[in-house]
Amino acid sequence: MFPDLITDDAFRLETRRLWLRWPRVADAAAIAKHAGVEAVSRFTVNLPHPYRTADAEAFILSCRAKNHAGTQVGLAVTRKAKPGEAIGMVGLQTVSDGGLTIGYWLGEPYWGQGLMGEAVDEMLALGFIATQAPHFRTIVRDGNLASQGLLESRGFERGETLQVNMPARGGMFPCGKYMLDRNDWQLRQRERFRSRKSASRSRKSGGNVRNGGEPCLCA
């Protein structure tokens, strides 16, 4: 279960370019437009194709009910410049071993801009800070190179290949099992913090950091 703070529909998360907030009925048309693109739905477990506005409305109501019950955190991805327009979804759920799983999709016009990376980073932090989950685990269908790369860049490690039933795709498909341990995530956060502090000191000193009396250029 997730903490009470998350079960209120005023809850939202902020990244550099995004607001992650509860989906609203008013998002149905935008969600249907983006999720209805075959290139978006083809690697997902649950998104049917075609995907209609009625499907989006039913999904939003279900998502809000589960958010309110504290059994999941499902948030619409929106840009700060247009917070009323949903361009994707990202969500967390608990799994039977006490860990968390993460799922996400993003509208095709917004691919390749690092937006989903921002959203995933924030959701990983939420999961590890707001719960005692020991790890994240998720599955990615083979061939979904963008999602595989995103997870691996966040420290997820690929394990065994599983045959997973994807009813919305019409059968069984090979998927990689990905895992991120809490301790590994915390170590990466500390390394990122040290890197940012080093970069900040470099900027304050005009781009040069002295090491043993010798100047070195910092990227």
matplotlib code that plots the C-alpha trace (Angstrom):
import matplotlib.pyplot as plt

x = [0.0, 1.1, 1.0, -2.1, -0.4, -0.4, -4.1, -5.3, -5.9, -4.1, -0.9, 1.6, 5.4, 7.6, 10.6, 12.6, 10.1, 7.1, 4.3, 3.1, -0.4, -3.6, -5.4, -8.7, -11.7, -10.8, -7.7, -9.6, -9.3, -5.6, -4.9, -6.9, -5.1, -1.6, -2.3, -4.2, -1.1, 0.1, 3.7, 2.9, 0.7, 2.6, 5.1, 2.6, 0.8, -2.6, -3.2, -5.6, -5.4, -7.4, -7.8, -10.9, -12.0, -14.4, -11.4, -9.5, -12.5, -12.8, -9.0, -9.0, -11.9, -10.2, -6.8, -8.3, -10.1, -6.9, -4.9, -7.5, -7.4, -3.6, -3.0, -1.1, 0.2, -0.9, 0.0, -0.5, 2.6, 2.2, 4.6, 4.9, 4.1, 0.8, -0.1, -3.7, -2.6, -1.7, 1.1, 1.6, 1.2, 3.6, 2.6, 3.8, 2.2, 3.2, 4.1, 3.8, 7.4, 7.1, 8.8, 7.4, 6.9, 6.9, 5.1, 4.9, 4.2, 4.7, 3.0, 5.1, 5.6, 7.5, 10.0, 13.7, 13.6, 14.4, 11.0, 10.1, 13.6, 12.6, 9.3, 10.9, 13.6, 11.0, 8.8, 11.8, 12.6, 9.0, 8.8, 12.0, 11.3, 7.6, 7.7, 10.0, 10.1, 13.5, 13.5, 11.8, 11.2, 9.5, 9.4, 10.2, 9.2, 12.2, 12.7, 11.6, 15.1, 14.1, 12.6, 15.5, 18.0, 16.0, 15.9, 19.6, 20.7, 18.9, 20.7, 18.3, 19.9, 18.4, 17.8, 16.1, 13.9, 10.3, 7.4, 4.7, 1.0, 0.0, -3.8, -3.9, -1.2, -2.8, -0.5, 2.8, 5.9, 9.5, 10.3, 13.3, 13.0, 14.6, 15.5, 16.8, 17.8, 17.3, 21.0, 22.1, 19.7, 20.9, 24.5, 23.7, 22.0, 25.1, 27.3, 25.0, 25.1, 28.9, 29.1, 26.7, 28.7, 31.9, 30.4, 29.1, 32.5, 34.0, 31.5, 32.3, 36.0, 35.6, 35.7, 39.0, 39.5, 42.9, 44.1, 47.5, 48.3, 47.6, 44.5, 42.2, 39.3, 35.9, 33.3]
y = [0.0, 3.5, 6.4, 8.6, 11.6, 9.8, 8.8, 12.4, 13.6, 16.8, 14.8, 15.5, 15.2, 17.8, 17.2, 19.8, 19.7, 17.7, 17.5, 14.0, 14.1, 12.0, 11.4, 13.2, 12.4, 15.4, 13.6, 10.8, 12.3, 13.0, 9.5, 7.8, 9.8, 8.8, 5.3, 4.6, 4.7, 1.2, 2.1, 3.1, 0.1, -2.8, -3.5, -3.0, -5.8, -4.1, -1.4, -2.7, -1.6, 0.2, 2.3, 4.4, 7.3, 5.0, 2.7, 5.8, 6.9, 3.4, 3.3, 6.7, 5.8, 2.5, 4.3, 6.9, 4.3, 2.3, 5.4, 6.4, 2.9, 3.1, -0.1, 1.7, 5.1, 5.8, 9.3, 11.2, 12.6, 16.3, 19.0, 22.1, 24.2, 22.4, 20.7, 20.1, 17.8, 14.2, 12.9, 9.5, 7.5, 6.1, 3.9, 1.9, -1.3, -3.6, -7.2, -10.3, -10.4, -6.9, -5.1, -2.7, -2.8, 0.1, 0.6, 3.5, 4.7, 8.0, 9.5, 9.1, 12.8, 13.1, 10.2, 10.8, 13.9, 12.3, 13.0, 9.5, 9.2, 12.2, 10.6, 7.2, 8.8, 10.6, 7.5, 5.3, 7.9, 8.0, 4.2, 3.8, 6.9, 6.4, 2.6, 0.0, -1.9, -3.8, -3.6, -2.8, -5.4, -5.2, -7.0, -5.6, -7.3, -8.3, -5.8, -2.8, -1.3, 2.1, 0.8, -1.6, 1.2, 3.5, 0.9, -0.2, 3.5, 3.7, 0.6, -2.1, -5.4, -7.9, -11.4, -14.4, -14.3, -15.2, -16.1, -13.7, -13.8, -10.5, -10.7, -7.3, -8.5, -11.8, -14.4, -15.2, -13.1, -13.3, -10.7, -9.8, -9.6, -6.5, -5.8, -2.8, -3.3, -0.5, -0.5, -0.2, 2.7, 4.5, 4.1, 5.6, 8.5, 9.2, 9.0, 11.5, 13.8, 13.8, 14.4, 17.4, 18.9, 18.5, 20.1, 23.0, 23.6, 23.6, 26.2, 28.4, 28.3, 29.2, 25.7, 24.5, 22.3, 22.0, 18.5, 18.2, 21.7, 20.9, 22.4, 19.9, 20.6, 19.3, 18.3]
z = [0.0, -0.7, 1.8, 2.3, 0.7, -2.7, -2.5, -2.8, -6.3, -5.6, -5.4, -8.2, -8.9, -10.6, -12.8, -14.8, -17.7, -16.5, -14.1, -13.2, -11.8, -11.4, -14.8, -15.2, -17.3, -19.4, -20.4, -22.2, -25.7, -25.4, -23.9, -26.6, -29.3, -28.1, -26.9, -30.0, -32.2, -33.0, -32.5, -28.9, -28.0, -29.7, -26.9, -24.0, -22.1, -21.7, -24.3, -26.9, -30.5, -31.7, -28.5, -28.3, -26.1, -24.3, -23.4, -22.1, -20.0, -18.4, -17.8, -16.1, -13.8, -12.9, -12.4, -10.1, -8.0, -7.5, -6.7, -4.1, -2.6, -2.4, -4.4, -7.1, -8.3, -11.8, -13.1, -16.3, -17.9, -18.8, -19.9, -17.7, -20.7, -21.2, -17.9, -19.0, -21.9, -21.0, -23.3, -21.6, -18.4, -15.8, -12.8, -9.9, -8.4, -5.6, -6.4, -4.3, -3.1, -1.5, -4.3, -6.9, -10.6, -13.0, -16.3, -18.7, -22.2, -24.0, -27.1, -30.3, -30.9, -27.7, -28.2, -28.2, -25.9, -22.6, -21.1, -20.1, -18.5, -16.3, -15.3, -14.5, -12.4, -10.3, -10.0, -8.9, -6.2, -5.1, -4.8, -2.8, -0.5, 0.1, 0.6, 2.1, -1.2, -1.5, -5.3, -8.5, -11.1, -14.5, -17.8, -21.3, -24.5, -26.6, -29.4, -27.3, -27.5, -26.2, -23.0, -22.5, -22.8, -20.5, -17.7, -18.1, -18.0, -14.6, -13.2, -14.0, -14.8, -17.2, -15.9, -17.4, -20.6, -19.9, -22.2, -21.1, -22.0, -23.6, -24.3, -25.9, -28.3, -29.0, -27.4, -25.7, -26.3, -25.1, -22.5, -20.4, -16.7, -15.3, -11.6, -9.7, -6.0, -3.5, -2.4, -6.0, -6.6, -3.5, -4.6, -8.0, -6.3, -4.1, -7.2, -9.1, -6.1, -5.9, -9.6, -9.4, -6.5, -8.5, -11.6, -9.4, -7.9, -11.4, -12.6, -9.6, -10.3, -14.0, -15.4, -13.9, -11.0, -9.4, -8.6, -7.1, -8.3, -11.9, -13.7, -15.4, -17.8, -16.5, -19.1]

ax = plt.figure().add_subplot(projection="3d")
ax.plot(x, y, z, "-o")
ax.set_aspect("equal")
plt.show()
